[in-house]
Amino acid sequence: MKRVVILISGRGSNMAALLAAMRTGQLVATAAGVISNRPDAAGLALAAGQSVPRAVVDHRRFADREAFERALIAAIDTLTPDLVVMAGFMRIVSAAFVEHYAGRLINIHPSLLPAYPGLNTHRRALADGVKIHGCTVHFVTASVDQGPIIVQGAVAVHDGDTEATLAARVLEVEHRILVSAVRWFCADQLVSGRHGVRVSSAVVDEAAMTVPVAD
């Protein structure tokens, strides 16, 4: 059974979705540990309630990013992960960090990449007047939010939406597609090719707003 380390910075709702899927058998994997760069991250208490190993590597205690990442890598590697999931981990990582976990580091981002990389995605989508918004799970590369896409989920943008209402609707989809992406990885169903990543067993419903279908 593959071991998954989850990186968080805040409330940990995507982490909670992964842990719930593991608990119910929807996701066959082991939560090797949860690591936060913030000691006050609410997600740490959620992980503690499920007896998941936890660690804090506070970026503010290090002189520079290189020193922080050395400590973070040491904490992650102690847990011997097969996969590292950035689930609301609000730190940009270096090329050296990415290379260390090449092919086994994924991120959940709240937009339909390549649209709206970076921060304030919901605000930017509303300002542009888009009709469809969503989220993306992708492999992490040295270029921020530009790695190979594994799965995307979309929602309609409603008249009168605010950042908060749109973010809440997207977050529900984030939980679903992140579980699917981790399950596919752990089942060795992700295949990289010339045109990006495909899922060996996924059936695409052309009418669905989630592609591949997050079953």
N, C-alpha and C positions, 0 to 999 in steps of 0.2 A: 504494500500500500504506500502510495507516494506521500511524502511529508511536505507540508505547505507552511511557510512562514509568511505572516501578514504584517505589513508595515502600515501604521496609522499615525495621524496627527491630531485627531479630534474625537468626534462622537462615536465613530466606528460602526456606522450603520451597515456599510458594505461588509465589514468584518463579521457583524452579527448575522447577516444573511448567509455567509459562507459557513459559519459555525452551526447555524440552524440546519442547513442542508446536510452537513456532515452528521449531525445528531439524528436526523430522520432517515438517513441512508440514501437521500437524493444525490449526495456527493460522496463517493467512496474515496476518502483521503483522510489523512491525519493532520490535525492542527498542531504542528511542531512548536509553534510559539507565536506570540504577538509582540511586536517591538514598536515603540513610539519614540519620536524625537521630542515629545513634550510630556513632562511628568504629570501634568494636569489633564491629559487626554481622557475624556469620559469613557472611551472604549476600553481602557485598561480595567476599569471596574467591571464592565460587561464580561471581559475575558476571565477575570478572576472568579466571577460567579459561575463559570463553567469549568473551572480548574485547568485553564489553558496556561501554560508557562508564559510569563510576561517579563519584559525587560524595557528599560528606558535608556536611550542614548541621547541625552539632551544636547542639541547642537549648540546651545548658547554657552556650554562649558568648554568649548574648544576654540583654539586661536584661529583656525581657518577650516575651510571645507575639507581639505585633505586629511587633517587630523580627525575630524568628525567621521569621515567615511572610513578611515582605518578602524576606528572603534566600532562603527556600525557593521562593517564586514566581519569583524571578529565576533560580534554578538550573533549575527545571522549564522555564520559558519559553525558556531558551537551547536546549533540546532540541526545541522546536516540536512538542509532542505533540498528537495527535488525541484521546488518551484517557490519563487518569491513574488508575492502579490502586493503591489502598491495600491492600497485601498484607502484613498484619501490621505496619502502621505504627501505633505505639502513642502517637499524639498526637491530642488532640481539636483540630479545626481550627475557626476562627472562621467566622461568617457571611460575612465579606468574602472569605475564602479560597474558600469554597464558591461564592460568586457569581462569582468570577473564572473558575472551571472548571465553571460550571453546565452540566449535561447531558453532561459528559465526565469525571466523577469518580465512580468506583465503589469499593466497599469489600467485603471478605469478612469476615463476622462468624460466630463459632462458636456460633450458636444458631438456632433457628427463630423468627426475629423475627415478631411483636413480643414474643415471650417472651424474657426474659433479655437485655435490652440491657445494655451496659456490660461489666464485668469478672467473672471467676470464674464463667463461664457453666456449666461442667461441674459444679462444686461445687454450684451452686444447683439445677441440674436433678436431681442425685442426692438432694439434701436434700428436694426436693419429691416424690420418688418417681415421676417421669414415666416412661412406658414408651417414648416416642419423643423423640429429641433430634436435633440436626443443625446445619446451617449455612445461611447466607443470603448471596447476593450482591445488593447494592442500590445504587442511586444515592445519593450522599451529599447530604444537605440540612443546613440549619442546626440541625435537631433531631437529636441524636445517635442513631444506629441506628434512625432512623424514616423513612428515605427510601424511595421506590418500590422494591418488590422485583422483581428480575429473575428469579432462580431460587433454589430451595431444594433441599437434599438432606437426607434423614433416615436415621437409623440406629436400630435397636432398642437399648434400654437393657437390659443383661443383669443377672441376679442376680449379685452379687459384683463388679460393676464398681467400679473406683476412678476418681478423676479422670483418672489417667494412661491407663488402658485405654480409657475413654470418649473422651478427647481424641484418642488415636491413631486410633481408628476414625472419628471425625468428620473428622480431618485428611485421611484418604484421600479422603473425599467432597469436602472443600474443594477439593482439587487438581482434581478432575473438573469441578465446577460452575463454578469460576473460569475455567478454560479455555473452557468452553462460553459463558459470559457474554461474555468478551472476543471470542470468535469471532463471536458474534451481533452485537455492537456493530460490529466491524470490517467485517462483511458488510452493515451497515445493515439488520439484521433486527429491531431493537428498536423497537416502536411504543408510544408513550405515549397513554393514553386516560383516560376518566373513571374506570375501575376499575383504574388502575395501568398497569404495563408488560406488554405481551404480545410473544411472539416470532412473527414472521410465518410462519415455516416449521416451527415446532415441532409435533410430534405427541405428544400426552399419552397415556401408558399409565396407565390408571386403577389398575392393579395395582402400578405402580412406586412406589418410595419417593422418587424424585427427580422433581419437577414444576417446569417442563417436563422432559422426558426429556433428560438430559445425554448427548447422543450423541457 
